[in-house]
Amino acid sequence: MAGLLTQVIALYGQLIHTERRGGTDQHRLDELLAEQQACVRDRARLAEADTEEITRLAALYSARLKELQDS
């Protein structure tokens, strides 16, 4: 599970870098950074998460990873 979150964080990092180079607006960058930080916080909470929370996060970030890879 931590590996999945690490992949999502890395993809956000790549997207942020690309958007910065492309001169995107600050609002879009702020959104991407906020989403990346939420993922970092979720990864930090994994050690204390119960099975239900881990299942929820796995579904959420599996979908997010697919979405990021498809974009």
N, C-alpha and C positions, 0 to 999 in steps of 0.2 A: 504494500500500500504506500509506504514512504517513497518507493521508487516511482510510482505513478505520479505522486505529487511533485517529486523532483523533476520529472519530465515536463509537467505542466508549467512549473516555475521557469524552467529553461526555455520553453517555447514562448512564454510571455516575455522573457528577456530578449529573445531574438526579435520578436515582434516590436517591442519597444525600441530596440536599436534601429530597426528598419524604418519605423515611423519617424524617429528623430532625424534620421538621414534624409527622409523624404520631405521633411518640413511640415509635418502634419500639425493640426492645431493643438494647443495646450490642453484643451478639454479632453480630447481623445487620449492624449498621453496620460493625463491624470486618471482617466477611467482604467486604462491598462495597468498603470502602477497600482491602483487600488485593488484590482482583481488579483494581481500578482502577490500583493501583501496579504490579502485574505487567504490565499493558498499557503503562504509561508506560515501564517498563524495556525491554519488547520493542520499542517504538517507537525508543528510543535505540540499540538494537542493530542496527537495520535497515541502517545504513551498512556494517557489517562482516559482515553475514549473507551466506551463499552462497545460490545459487538454491534448493537443497533446503530450507534453513531458511525462506526467504521464502515458498516454496510452502506449507510446513507452517503458518506463521503466518497466511497468507492464508486457508487453510481454517479454521483455528481461530477467527479473529476474524470471518470471514464468518458462521459458525454462531453465534457469540456475539452479533453485531449483530442477527441475525434473532431470536434468543432474547430479547434485551433489547427489541426493538421489539414483539414479540408479548406481552410481559408488561405 
